[in-house]
């Protein structure tokens, strides 16, 4: 059998393990957690299935970080079991380089968190192996039923396959919907930090993986996540199986209406604050597929309810002509860079509008890659506000020369609190990616593969240009609709499953498919229940705001 890595090739016998193959190739560094061959993630103990390129996976890669987090979660759960037998654990969401964890019914002290951390460190020093076995689903259900994990029992009843891969470590069995590290000794870099009765489990720093990520407190971000958790409690849906049960019982229509009402109430509260503070320049920002456009339109309606007649501007129309934008070293253009916008024109026009002057705001012709010959003539009435939406809305470079006392900042993002089960969260970035795939296919003529391939670049731009400014917002608004995943699944599930393993985007496609396995199907007639002003309409179509 011939395997290779880069320019290095090795002939190895059949039944060679990944660890042995990487050793032969000289690629078996301590940082390697697994490997990729032919689009498939192989754990270190698995045998190499045949000839081909063997690419090591480290924590420097997205897949490696996910493997590390899963393995560290197992260590954390084993530590809780040793210290607090029978205690339920819920992994909630990301938090400043880590993951927020709570123990329902228990408020942990700093001393208890430290005790759990020390137990985790003992487990990593023991270097216990993660052992994988394939079980019939019914056996896994019986195990989790006996173990007092009804959330996993309910989820596995939705599984569309007859077998299930379980992992054992330290006498405990678990499953994390993806590959694991070889042993607990691979995940020694972490911190446990007390937070609001639970703790944040810090992962390794992305740029310096030998140390835990520095914890930065983002109170506004965590506050809006807490609001999302509260909404899930109000709606009675915390895990995928809860959503499936609700669909089975015929309660999805009511669920949709309450979801929409909660969002509308939150937007009304933002509008009330803007009016009370007499703010006139409302900057609305957020990452890709967060629903900025629809949020801006709905906020304008809420302001109309209060007697205002707000104007709306999109930062996308202030792009400089693409031929004038400097190219990167590789010849590409960083369209997320704030310098791609005509900032002087934007600032001059906003100030002119505030003073009652008439201006012609630009319109960008995206197919042509340049500003259209004619824009939109606008005049702002006395005391009337203007809403400006775009990814750079919170960047201070955008607001230079604009009176600070006139500015109100809103950050929007899709922060889902829906889990697969108590121990397996659905990542907010994955939920946004599903939205983006659907929207791009519906309105931009892009295949799921094209969207998946460009997503890493989009994420890098967000980390550089958007998220560093989120805490400067006056208010944050969560655009997640807890009913949206079944509808997004309707569009993308079969297309994602059809992506061949030879494609570079196969791995992220399979990750999304694994999540969607457990999301219930809904009938197409349920689409009629989604209001034409819903945020979800921005992605699936049928928004009345498209006719504005």
C-alpha positions as CSV (number, residue, x, y, z in Angstrom):
1,X,0.0,0.0,0.0
2,X,1.4,3.4,-1.0
3,X,0.7,6.4,1.1
4,X,2.1,9.9,0.9
5,X,2.2,13.3,2.6
6,X,3.5,16.2,0.4
7,X,6.6,14.9,-1.4
8,X,7.2,12.0,1.0
9,X,5.9,8.5,0.0
10,X,5.9,5.3,2.0
11,X,5.1,1.7,1.1
12,X,3.3,0.2,4.1
13,X,1.6,-3.2,4.7
14,X,-2.2,-3.7,4.8
15,X,-3.7,-3.1,8.3
16,X,-1.3,-0.2,8.9
17,X,-2.8,2.3,11.4
18,X,-2.9,6.0,10.8
19,X,-0.4,6.5,13.6
20,X,2.0,4.1,12.0
21,X,1.5,5.6,8.6
22,X,2.2,9.1,9.8
23,X,5.3,7.9,11.6
24,X,6.6,6.3,8.4
25,X,5.9,9.7,6.6
26,X,7.7,11.6,9.4
27,X,4.5,13.5,10.2
28,X,3.7,12.1,13.6
29,X,4.3,15.2,15.7
30,X,2.7,15.4,19.2
31,X,0.2,18.0,17.9
32,X,-1.4,15.6,15.4
33,X,-4.8,14.5,16.5
34,X,-6.1,12.6,13.5
35,X,-5.6,12.5,9.7
36,X,-7.6,13.0,6.5
37,X,-7.6,10.6,3.6
38,X,-9.9,10.9,0.7
39,X,-12.1,13.4,2.5
40,X,-12.6,11.1,5.5
41,X,-11.3,11.8,9.0
42,X,-9.4,8.8,10.3
43,X,-8.6,8.5,14.0
44,X,-5.0,7.5,14.9
45,X,-5.8,3.9,15.8
46,X,-7.8,3.2,12.6
47,X,-6.3,1.3,9.7
48,X,-5.6,3.2,6.5
49,X,-8.1,2.0,4.0
50,X,-5.9,2.1,0.9
51,X,-3.4,4.0,-1.2
52,X,-3.5,7.8,-1.1
53,X,-2.5,11.1,0.5
54,X,-2.6,11.1,4.3
55,X,-2.9,14.6,5.7
56,X,-2.3,15.1,9.5
57,X,-4.9,17.2,11.4
58,X,-3.7,19.5,14.2
59,X,-5.5,22.1,16.3
60,X,-4.4,24.8,13.8
61,X,-7.2,23.5,11.5
62,X,-10.9,23.9,12.1
63,X,-11.4,20.1,12.2
64,X,-8.6,19.8,14.7
65,X,-10.1,22.3,17.0
66,X,-13.4,20.4,16.9
67,X,-11.7,17.2,17.7
68,X,-9.9,18.8,20.6
69,X,-13.1,20.3,22.0
70,X,-15.0,17.0,21.8
71,X,-12.2,15.2,23.5
72,X,-11.9,17.9,26.2
73,X,-15.6,17.8,26.7
74,X,-15.3,14.0,27.4
75,X,-12.6,14.8,30.0
76,X,-14.8,17.4,31.6
77,X,-17.8,15.1,31.8
78,X,-15.7,12.3,33.3
79,X,-14.4,14.7,35.9
80,X,-18.0,15.7,36.8
81,X,-19.0,12.1,37.1
82,X,-16.1,11.3,39.4
83,X,-16.8,14.3,41.6
84,X,-20.6,14.6,41.4
85,X,-22.0,11.2,40.4
86,X,-25.4,11.5,38.7
87,X,-25.2,15.3,38.1
88,X,-26.6,16.5,34.8
89,X,-24.3,18.7,32.7
90,X,-25.3,21.0,29.8
91,X,-22.8,22.4,27.3
92,X,-24.5,25.7,26.2
93,X,-22.6,27.8,23.8
94,X,-19.2,29.4,22.8
95,X,-17.8,32.2,25.1
96,X,-14.7,34.2,24.4
97,X,-12.4,31.4,23.3
98,X,-14.1,28.7,25.2
99,X,-17.5,27.0,25.9
100,X,-20.0,27.8,28.6
101,X,-21.0,24.9,30.7
102,X,-23.8,24.7,33.4
103,X,-24.8,22.0,35.9
104,X,-28.6,22.4,36.0
105,X,-29.9,22.7,39.5
106,X,-26.4,23.5,40.9
107,X,-24.7,26.9,41.4
108,X,-21.0,26.1,41.5
109,X,-18.6,28.0,43.7
110,X,-15.2,29.1,42.6
111,X,-13.7,26.3,44.8
112,X,-15.9,23.7,43.1
113,X,-14.9,24.8,39.7
114,X,-11.2,24.6,40.7
115,X,-11.8,21.1,42.1
116,X,-13.3,20.0,38.8
117,X,-10.3,21.6,36.9
118,X,-7.9,19.7,39.1
119,X,-9.8,16.4,38.4
120,X,-9.6,17.1,34.7
121,X,-5.9,17.6,34.9
122,X,-5.5,14.3,36.7
123,X,-7.5,12.6,33.9
124,X,-5.3,14.1,31.3
125,X,-2.2,13.0,33.2
126,X,-3.6,9.5,33.3
127,X,-3.6,9.5,29.5
128,X,-6.6,7.3,29.2
129,X,-7.5,6.1,25.7
130,X,-10.7,7.0,23.9
131,X,-11.9,3.6,22.7
132,X,-14.4,3.4,19.9
133,X,-17.0,0.6,19.4
134,X,-20.0,0.3,17.1
135,X,-23.2,-0.5,18.9
136,X,-26.7,-1.2,17.6
137,X,-28.8,2.0,18.3
138,X,-31.1,0.0,20.5
139,X,-28.2,-0.9,22.8
140,X,-27.0,2.7,23.0
141,X,-30.6,3.8,23.8
142,X,-30.8,1.2,26.6
143,X,-27.4,2.3,28.0
144,X,-28.3,6.0,28.1
145,X,-31.7,5.1,29.6
146,X,-30.0,3.2,32.4
147,X,-27.5,6.0,32.8
148,X,-30.1,8.7,33.3
149,X,-29.6,10.6,30.1
150,X,-33.1,11.0,28.7
151,X,-32.0,13.7,26.2
152,X,-29.7,11.2,24.5
153,X,-32.4,8.5,24.5
154,X,-34.8,10.9,22.8
155,X,-32.2,12.0,20.3
156,X,-31.2,8.5,19.3
157,X,-34.8,7.6,18.6
158,X,-34.5,10.1,15.7
159,X,-31.3,8.5,14.3
160,X,-31.8,7.3,10.7
161,X,-29.2,4.5,11.0
162,X,-29.2,1.2,12.8
163,X,-25.7,1.5,14.3
164,X,-24.0,4.0,16.5
165,X,-20.3,4.6,17.3
166,X,-19.8,4.9,21.0
167,X,-16.6,6.0,22.9
168,X,-15.4,4.7,26.2
169,X,-12.9,6.4,28.5
170,X,-12.3,5.9,32.2
171,X,-15.3,3.5,32.4
172,X,-17.8,6.1,30.9
173,X,-19.5,5.8,27.5
174,X,-20.3,8.8,25.4
175,X,-20.7,10.1,21.9
176,X,-19.8,13.4,20.3
177,X,-20.9,13.2,16.6
178,X,-17.3,13.3,15.3
179,X,-13.7,12.0,15.6
180,X,-11.8,12.0,18.9
181,X,-8.2,12.4,19.9
182,X,-6.3,9.2,20.7
183,X,-6.3,9.7,24.5
184,X,-6.8,12.2,27.2
185,X,-3.1,13.1,27.2
186,X,-3.7,15.0,24.0
187,X,-5.9,17.7,25.6
188,X,-3.8,19.1,28.4
189,X,-4.2,22.8,27.4
190,X,-7.3,24.3,29.0
191,X,-8.6,26.4,31.8
192,X,-11.9,26.3,33.8
193,X,-13.1,29.8,34.8
194,X,-16.2,30.3,37.1
195,X,-19.0,32.2,35.3
196,X,-22.5,32.9,36.6
197,X,-22.9,29.7,38.6
198,X,-21.3,27.6,35.9
199,X,-18.0,27.8,34.2
200,X,-16.3,28.6,30.9
201,X,-14.0,25.8,29.6
202,X,-11.2,27.7,27.7
203,X,-9.7,26.0,24.7
204,X,-6.2,26.5,23.4
205,X,-5.4,29.9,21.9
206,X,-5.7,29.8,18.1
207,X,-2.4,31.6,17.5
208,X,-0.5,30.0,20.4
209,X,-2.0,26.5,21.0
210,X,0.4,25.7,23.8
211,X,-1.6,28.0,26.1
212,X,-5.3,28.5,26.9
213,X,-7.0,31.3,25.1
214,X,-7.1,34.5,27.1
215,X,-10.6,35.1,28.5
216,X,-12.1,38.4,27.5
217,X,-15.3,39.2,29.2
218,X,-18.1,40.0,26.7
219,X,-21.0,40.8,29.0
220,X,-23.3,42.1,26.2
221,X,-22.7,39.0,24.1
222,X,-23.3,36.6,27.0
223,X,-26.4,38.6,28.0
224,X,-28.0,38.2,24.6
225,X,-27.1,34.5,24.7
226,X,-28.8,34.3,28.1
227,X,-31.9,35.9,26.5
228,X,-31.8,33.2,23.9
229,X,-31.7,30.5,26.5
230,X,-34.6,32.2,28.3
231,X,-36.6,32.1,25.0
232,X,-35.8,28.4,24.6
233,X,-37.2,27.9,28.1
234,X,-40.4,29.9,27.3
235,X,-40.8,27.9,24.1
236,X,-40.1,24.6,25.8
237,X,-37.5,23.5,23.3
238,X,-33.9,23.1,24.4
239,X,-32.7,20.1,22.3
240,X,-33.4,18.7,18.8
241,X,-35.6,15.9,20.2
242,X,-37.8,18.6,21.8
243,X,-38.3,20.2,18.4
244,X,-39.1,16.8,16.9
245,X,-41.7,16.1,19.6
246,X,-43.3,19.5,19.0
247,X,-43.6,18.8,15.2
248,X,-45.1,15.3,15.9
249,X,-47.7,16.8,18.2
250,X,-48.8,19.4,15.6
251,X,-47.7,22.4,17.6
252,X,-45.2,23.9,15.2
253,X,-47.6,26.6,14.0
254,X,-47.9,28.0,17.6
255,X,-44.2,27.6,18.0
256,X,-43.5,29.7,14.9
257,X,-45.9,32.4,16.1
258,X,-44.4,32.7,19.6
259,X,-40.9,32.8,18.1
260,X,-41.8,35.7,15.9
261,X,-43.6,37.5,18.7
262,X,-40.6,37.3,20.9
263,X,-38.4,38.8,18.2
264,X,-40.8,41.5,17.5
265,X,-41.0,42.4,21.1
266,X,-37.2,42.7,21.3
267,X,-37.1,44.9,18.3
268,X,-39.8,47.1,19.7
269,X,-37.7,47.6,22.8
270,X,-34.7,48.7,20.7
271,X,-36.9,51.2,18.8
272,X,-38.3,52.5,22.1
273,X,-34.8,53.2,23.4
274,X,-33.7,54.9,20.2
275,X,-36.7,57.2,20.4
276,X,-36.2,57.9,24.2
277,X,-32.6,58.8,23.6
278,X,-33.5,60.8,20.4
279,X,-30.8,59.0,18.4
280,X,-30.7,59.8,14.7
281,X,-27.9,57.7,13.2
282,X,-28.5,54.0,13.8
283,X,-25.6,51.8,12.8
284,X,-26.6,48.1,12.5
285,X,-23.8,45.5,12.0
286,X,-23.4,41.8,12.2
287,X,-21.6,38.8,10.6
288,X,-22.6,37.1,7.4
289,X,-26.2,35.7,7.3
290,X,-27.2,37.3,10.6
291,X,-30.2,38.9,9.0
292,X,-29.0,42.5,8.9
293,X,-31.2,43.6,6.0
294,X,-34.4,42.3,7.4
295,X,-33.6,43.5,10.9
296,X,-33.0,47.0,9.5
297,X,-36.3,46.9,7.7
298,X,-38.3,45.7,10.7
299,X,-36.6,48.2,13.0
300,X,-37.7,50.9,10.6
301,X,-41.3,49.7,10.9
302,X,-41.0,49.8,14.7
303,X,-39.8,53.4,14.5
304,X,-42.7,54.2,12.2
305,X,-45.0,53.0,14.9
306,X,-43.5,55.6,17.2
307,X,-44.1,58.4,14.6
308,X,-40.8,58.5,12.8
309,X,-40.0,58.2,9.1
310,X,-36.5,56.7,9.0
311,X,-34.4,56.4,5.9
312,X,-32.3,53.3,5.3
313,X,-28.8,53.0,3.8
314,X,-26.8,49.9,3.0
315,X,-23.0,50.0,3.3
316,X,-22.9,47.7,0.3
317,X,-23.8,50.6,-1.9
318,X,-20.7,52.5,-0.7
319,X,-18.2,50.1,-2.2
320,X,-15.5,51.7,-4.3
321,X,-15.3,50.5,-7.9
322,X,-13.7,47.0,-7.7
323,X,-11.0,48.0,-10.3
324,X,-9.8,50.6,-7.8
325,X,-9.5,48.2,-4.8
326,X,-5.8,47.1,-4.2
327,X,-5.3,43.3,-4.6
328,X,-3.8,41.0,-2.1
329,X,-0.5,39.3,-2.8
330,X,-2.3,36.3,-4.3
331,X,-4.3,38.5,-6.7
332,X,-7.5,38.3,-4.7
333,X,-9.5,41.1,-3.2
334,X,-10.3,41.3,0.5
335,X,-13.9,42.6,0.2
336,X,-14.4,42.4,4.0
337,X,-11.7,45.1,4.4
338,X,-13.3,48.4,5.5
339,X,-11.0,50.2,3.1
340,X,-13.1,48.8,0.2
341,X,-15.8,51.4,1.2
342,X,-15.8,55.0,0.2
343,X,-15.7,56.2,3.8
344,X,-15.3,60.0,3.1
345,X,-18.4,60.0,0.9
346,X,-20.5,58.0,3.5
347,X,-19.5,60.3,6.3
348,X,-20.1,63.5,4.3
349,X,-23.5,62.3,3.2
350,X,-24.6,61.3,6.7
351,X,-23.6,64.7,8.1
352,X,-25.4,66.5,5.2
353,X,-28.6,64.5,5.8
354,X,-28.5,65.3,9.5
355,X,-28.4,69.0,8.5
356,X,-31.4,68.7,6.3
357,X,-29.6,68.7,3.0
358,X,-30.5,66.7,-0.1
359,X,-28.0,64.1,-1.3
360,X,-27.8,61.5,-4.0
361,X,-26.7,58.3,-2.2
362,X,-24.9,55.8,-4.4
363,X,-26.2,52.5,-5.8
364,X,-23.6,49.8,-6.4
365,X,-24.0,47.6,-9.5
366,X,-22.6,44.3,-8.3
367,X,-22.6,42.4,-11.6
368,X,-20.6,45.3,-13.2
369,X,-18.4,45.7,-10.1
370,X,-18.8,49.5,-10.1
371,X,-21.1,52.3,-8.9
372,X,-24.2,52.8,-11.0
373,X,-24.5,56.1,-12.9
374,X,-27.5,57.2,-10.8
375,X,-28.2,56.8,-7.2
376,X,-31.1,57.6,-4.9
377,X,-32.0,61.2,-4.0
378,X,-32.7,61.5,-0.3
379,X,-33.6,64.2,2.2
380,X,-34.0,63.5,6.0
381,X,-36.8,65.3,7.8
382,X,-36.3,67.4,10.9
383,X,-35.4,65.1,13.8
384,X,-35.8,61.9,11.6
385,X,-33.4,59.0,12.0
386,X,-31.4,57.1,9.4
387,X,-30.6,53.4,9.6
388,X,-27.2,52.3,8.1
389,X,-26.7,48.5,7.9
390,X,-23.6,46.5,6.9
391,X,-20.8,44.4,8.3
392,X,-18.7,47.4,9.3
393,X,-21.4,49.3,11.1
394,X,-19.6,49.2,14.5
395,X,-16.1,50.0,13.2
396,X,-15.0,53.4,14.7
397,X,-13.4,54.3,11.3
398,X,-16.9,54.5,9.9
399,X,-18.1,57.1,12.2
400,X,-15.3,59.7,12.1
401,X,-16.7,63.2,11.8
402,X,-20.3,62.1,12.7
403,X,-21.6,63.6,16.0
404,X,-21.2,60.8,18.6
405,X,-24.3,62.0,20.5
406,X,-26.4,61.2,17.4
407,X,-25.2,57.6,17.1
408,X,-26.9,54.4,18.3
409,X,-25.2,51.0,17.6
410,X,-27.0,47.7,17.2
411,X,-25.2,44.4,16.8
412,X,-27.1,41.5,15.3
413,X,-26.1,37.8,15.2
414,X,-27.8,34.4,15.0
415,X,-27.1,32.9,18.5
416,X,-28.8,29.6,18.6
417,X,-29.3,27.9,22.0
418,X,-30.8,24.7,20.5
419,X,-28.6,21.7,21.2
420,X,-28.5,18.2,19.7
421,X,-28.5,17.0,23.3
422,X,-27.2,18.3,26.6
423,X,-23.6,17.5,25.8
424,X,-23.6,18.4,22.1
425,X,-24.3,22.0,21.0
426,X,-25.2,23.2,17.5
427,X,-22.6,25.9,16.7
428,X,-23.9,29.3,15.9
429,X,-21.4,29.5,12.9
430,X,-22.9,26.3,11.5
431,X,-26.4,27.7,11.8
432,X,-25.4,30.8,9.9
433,X,-23.6,28.8,7.3
434,X,-26.8,26.9,6.6
435,X,-28.6,30.2,6.2
436,X,-25.9,31.3,3.8
437,X,-26.0,28.2,1.7
438,X,-29.7,28.5,1.2
439,X,-29.6,32.2,0.4
440,X,-26.7,31.8,-2.0
441,X,-28.4,29.0,-3.9
442,X,-31.8,30.9,-3.9
443,X,-30.6,34.4,-4.9
444,X,-27.0,34.4,-5.9
445,X,-26.7,31.4,-8.2
446,X,-24.1,29.7,-6.0
447,X,-23.9,26.0,-5.3
448,X,-23.5,24.7,-1.8
449,X,-20.0,23.7,-2.7
450,X,-19.1,27.3,-3.7
451,X,-20.5,28.7,-0.5
452,X,-18.7,26.1,1.6
453,X,-15.4,26.8,-0.1
454,X,-15.6,30.5,0.5
455,X,-16.8,30.2,4.1
456,X,-13.3,30.1,5.7
457,X,-12.4,33.4,4.1
458,X,-15.7,34.9,5.3
459,X,-15.0,33.7,8.8
460,X,-11.5,35.2,8.8
461,X,-13.0,38.5,7.7
462,X,-15.5,38.4,10.5
463,X,-12.9,37.7,13.1
464,X,-10.9,40.6,11.9
465,X,-13.5,43.3,11.1
466,X,-16.7,42.5,12.9
467,X,-16.5,40.6,16.2
468,X,-13.8,42.8,17.8
469,X,-16.3,45.7,17.9
470,X,-19.4,43.8,19.0
471,X,-19.2,45.0,22.7
472,X,-19.3,48.6,21.5
473,X,-23.0,48.1,20.6
474,X,-25.7,49.9,22.6
475,X,-27.9,46.9,22.1
476,X,-27.5,43.3,20.7
477,X,-30.3,41.6,18.9
478,X,-30.5,37.8,18.4
479,X,-31.9,36.9,15.0
480,X,-32.1,33.2,15.6
481,X,-35.5,31.6,15.1
482,X,-35.6,28.4,17.0
483,X,-37.9,26.8,14.4
484,X,-35.7,27.6,11.4
485,X,-33.5,24.5,11.1
486,X,-36.2,22.2,9.8
487,X,-37.0,24.7,7.0
488,X,-33.3,25.2,6.1
489,X,-32.9,21.4,6.1
490,X,-35.7,21.3,3.4
491,X,-33.4,23.2,1.0
492,X,-29.9,21.8,1.7
493,X,-30.0,18.3,3.2
494,X,-30.0,16.3,0.0
495,X,-27.6,18.7,-1.7
496,X,-25.1,18.5,1.1
497,X,-25.3,14.7,1.2
498,X,-24.6,14.6,-2.6
499,X,-21.2,16.4,-2.3
500,X,-18.6,13.8,-3.1
501,X,-15.7,13.0,-0.8
502,X,-13.2,14.2,-3.5
503,X,-14.3,17.8,-3.0
504,X,-12.4,20.1,-0.7
505,X,-15.6,21.1,1.1
506,X,-16.6,17.5,1.9
507,X,-15.7,17.7,5.6
508,X,-17.7,20.8,6.5
509,X,-20.6,19.4,4.4
510,X,-20.5,16.1,6.4
511,X,-20.5,18.0,9.7
512,X,-23.7,19.9,8.6
513,X,-25.3,16.6,7.4
514,X,-24.6,15.0,10.8
515,X,-26.4,17.8,12.6
516,X,-29.3,17.7,10.1
517,X,-29.8,14.0,10.6
518,X,-31.4,14.8,13.9
519,X,-33.5,17.8,12.8
520,X,-37.1,16.8,12.1
521,X,-38.6,17.1,8.6
522,X,-41.6,19.4,8.1
523,X,-44.1,19.4,5.3
524,X,-43.9,22.2,2.7
525,X,-47.4,23.5,3.6
526,X,-45.8,24.7,6.8
527,X,-43.9,27.3,4.8
528,X,-47.2,29.3,4.7
529,X,-47.0,29.7,8.5
530,X,-43.8,31.8,8.2
531,X,-44.7,35.5,8.1
532,X,-43.6,37.5,5.0
533,X,-41.7,39.8,7.3
534,X,-39.8,37.0,9.1
535,X,-36.1,37.1,9.2
536,X,-36.1,33.6,7.8
537,X,-37.7,35.0,4.6
538,X,-34.4,36.8,3.9
539,X,-32.9,33.3,3.2
540,X,-35.7,31.1,1.9
541,X,-37.5,33.8,-0.1
542,X,-40.9,35.3,0.0
543,X,-40.0,38.4,2.0
544,X,-42.3,41.4,1.5
545,X,-39.3,43.7,2.1
546,X,-37.9,42.6,-1.3
547,X,-40.7,44.7,-2.8
548,X,-39.7,47.9,-1.0
